[in-house]
Amino acid sequence: MIRALFGFIFFLTGWKVKGNLSEGLTKCVLIIGPHTSYWDFYIGVAARSICGFRASYLVKKELFAYQPVAWFLRITGGISIDRHNSKINVVDMVVGLFDQRDYLVLALAPEGTRKKVATFKTGFYRIAHKAQVPIVIVAFDFGHKEVRFIEEFHTTGNMEKDIEHIMSQYHGIEGLHPDLGIG
């Protein structure tokens, strides 16, 4: 029902989904860019429903303090993290989740912000490499109204070279606010 509703909304608004996760892929880090707007969240929730998979995402623990918000975050796949506790290594915590679960598609914005950045943060890469799961590169192209699954990428251990390659996959992709895009 929800899948059909989101499909209809995409149809009405002219959005399309090109591609999907590989058949049988149960664990990955799904990176989505460029992340320039709060609307990216809603596009993502709709796209994953249309594609028929579940995805989780990281949320600062402070947002879980409010019950209606906490309920919404949990039902949409939010995972609480304490970003201010220096005793918690977020990369190791998330790798532990990959080790504990049979299924985990973790959606992250590689920029780590909606602001303009020259390069990506490295957490998504370090998580994927340490957990030995692929990175699925996804673009939210507002210029063409497309959610595009670009590539399933396996890390090589050469983080600088790999991130350079991943960033190149977003060339020409336009976020809702193009001036805040990658690069």
Secondary structure, 3 states (H helix, E strand, C coil): CHHHHHHHHHHHHCCEEECCCCCCCCEEEEEEECCCCCHHHHHHHHHHHHHCCCCEEEEEHHHHHCHHHHHHHHHCCEEEECCCCCCCCHHHHHHHHHHHCCCEEEEECCCCCCCCECCCCCHHHHHHHHHCCCEEEEEEECCCCEEEEEEEECCCCCHHHHHHHHHHCCCCCCCCCHHHCEC
